[in-house]
């Protein structure tokens, strides 16, 4: 098709493809939780057996994140994302065709191994195709697929369950993913050399034939440890929103499960929309002449000033006010989650970006797991108010780390030449 021959038009089609793929990514992982009672009954699982299946996915997912980043840096986003999308789609189909819990658990593990590939590959694809004045906005549009997937998954899966048995829903989701994977392979190519030089012009570390840090050199950079700490500290707030908001609305705000289903999506939708708008604001500052990295830091700092509003939550007795506060917190969280990868893209040579994204995202997941473990302990011992006080401070701490520890990182061989 002629539109695919024009690089300026082609890149928007692969952006749409990434967005749809990330929506599928979240739909496929949420099939288990939304269809939990049916699947537990089908395989005669107790809560311990269900937890084991979930943990198999989580362990494979966390382990594969840094490996996915290394694979993308070595083989490029096209191949790694293609095999990732095909892999998780096959895993979804396999889960639907499973006849016992062992087979089902195996395919959930395969799902966990395949899903991180798209997040490591996405930021590299966006970095090489889009300059700093558009990069954050485009990245946030792609990443928003996760939030939109979170919003539509319960509605779509619940509707499909009224028509098909659970096995068929898994297979349908997997087949659709295969179509998306084929579309990605067909649409995406690396950008022309002239365009890549333009998009990477702002990053000093890419202005040479030496393209990357070695693995050991990478771990010696201040920015890697800075982003690692940022994600370890700030990601748990978002994980809290994901895992604790529905229960909090029922237990503390008095909503029924049905009512939560009707309104629980609002913070996630507002958060995704706000994350795109704040990313666009940072791109606007780049267009006005501010350096790319400084514009990201400034936007993230301003947004983080709203994080302490969550301290008000225990004192709000209206569900509407709680939803409003969580919506603001969601904007803060997703603005940071969307843009922290752009900070990485503008701090490291492009050949290191996916590896750093994978490493730091893995530590973000660890931070979320640790925080969520202690949430259950803290609620009973230190009280809900103190819990929200801690949450309100985490992004402010991350702001200090952002300014002190992230900077353009130039490989040693380039420093000698410059």
Residue, then its C-alpha position, 0 to 999 in steps of 0.5 A: x500500500x502506498x501509505x506505507x511507503x511514506x515514513x512520516x505516515x507509516x510510523x503512525x500506523x505502527x503506533x496504532x499497532x503498538x497501542x492495540x497490542x498493549x491493549x491485548x497484552x492487558x486483556x490476556x493477562x486479566x482473563x485469569x483474574x476476571x474469570x477466576x471463579x469459573x477457572x477455579x471450578x473447572x480445574x478444582x483449584x483452591x485459593x492456594x492453587x490459584x495463587x500458585x498459577x498467579x505466582x508462576x506468571x509473576x515470576x516469569x514476568x519479572x525474570x523476563x523483563x531485563x532479558x527482554x530489554x537485552x534481546x531488543x537491544x541486540x536484535x531490534x524491536x521488530x523481531x523481538x516484539x513480533x515473537x513476543x506478541x505471537x508467543x503470548x497469543x499462543x500461550x493464551x490459546x494454549x490456556x484455553x485448550x488446556x485440560x488440566x491445571x499443569x498445562x494451564x500453569x505452563x501456558x500462564x508461565x509462557x504468557x509471563x515470559x512473552x509479555x514484557x517484550x512489547x514494553x522493552x521494544x516500544x520505547x526503542x521504536x518510538x525513540x528512533x522514529x520520533x524526535x524529542x518534540x513528539x517522543x513523550x506524547x507518542x510514547x504515552x499514547x502507546x503506553x496508554x493501551x495498558x490503562x485502556x486494556x484495564x478499563x475495557x477488559x472487565x466489560x468485554x470479558x464479561x460480555x463474551x462470557x455470556x456467549x462463549x465458554x471460558x475456553x473459547x474466550x481464551x482462544x478468541x483472544x489468542x487468535x486476535x493477538x496472532x493477527x496483531x502480531x502479523x500486522x506488526x511484522x508487516x507494518x514496522x521497519x527501522x526508520x531511514x538513516x536520515x530520519x534516525x539521525x534527526x531523531x537521535x540528534x538531541x542525545x550526545x551519546x548517539x553522535x558517534x559510531x560507538x553506540x553503547x555501553x558494555x554491560x558492566x559499564x552500564x551498571x556503573x552509570x549514575x542514571x541507571x541506579x537513579x531510574x532504578x531507585x525512582x521506579x522502586x520507590x514510585x511504582x508501588x503507588x500505582x500498584x496500590x491503585x491497581x490492587x487495593x482501590x476496588x477493595x477500598x471502595x467497598x470496605x471504606x466507601x460503602x460501594x457494592x461490587x456492582x457499583x465498583x464495576x460501574x465507577x471503578x474504571x474512572x481513575x484509570x481512564x482519567x490517569x491515562x488521559x492525564x498522562x498523555x496530556x502531561x507528556x504533550x506538555x513536556x513535548x511542547x516545552x521542547x518545541x519552545x527550546x527547552x532541552x528534552x531531558x530537562x522538560x521531562x524532569x520539569x513536567x514530572x516535578x510539577x505533577x509530583x506536587x499533586x501526589x500528597x493529595x492522597x493523604x486526604x483519602x482516609x478523611x473522605x467519606x464520599x466515594x465520589x471524593x475518593x474517586x476524584x483523589x485517586x484519579x489525580x493520583x493516577x495522573x501522577x503515577x501514569x505521567x511518571x510511568x509513561x515519561x520515565x522511559x523517555x528519560x531513559x531514552x534521552x539519557x542513554x545511547x539507543x542501543x542501551x535503552x531497552x536493557x535499562x528499561x527492562x532492568x528498571x521495570x523489573x525493579x519497579x515490579x519488585x518494589x510494588x510486590x514488597x510494598x503490597x506485602x507490607x500494606x497488609x501489615x501496615x493497615x492493621x498496625x500503623x493505620x490507614x492514615x499513616x499508610x497514605x502519608x507514606x504514599x504521598x511522600x514517595x513521588x516527592x522523594x523520587x523527584x529528588x533522585x530524578x534531578x540528582x541522579x539522571x543525566x545524559x550518559x556518554x560511554x567512556x570511549x566517547x568521552x575520550x574522543x570529545 
